[in-house]
Every structure is written in structure tokens, then in C-alpha cells.
């Protein structure tokens, strides 16, 4: 059985901090999840919630 590796890169016009803020918020999961999955956020998180980057 052969093993394949698919590698891709995407340049986005924002800073690392802006990207981190977006992807670290559970409120944005619905925005990046395919619509056919019907993902719904049920937590009480607020947009102001910040997560610490380690």
C-alpha cells in the first residue's frame, strides 16, 4: 500500500494574532464548518472571550 502526502499552503492578508483570535474562538466554529454538517454553537461564550496562546 502506498502512502501519499498532500501539502498545501494558504497566504491570508492578516496578522498571526488576528488569525489566532479567529481560530481560538469557539464562536467561529460554525463559520468554518461545512453547512451540511449543521453545526451549532451551544456554549455561553462571548465574542470577547480570549484564549491564551502557548
Beta strands, then each sheet from edge to edge (+ up, - down):
end
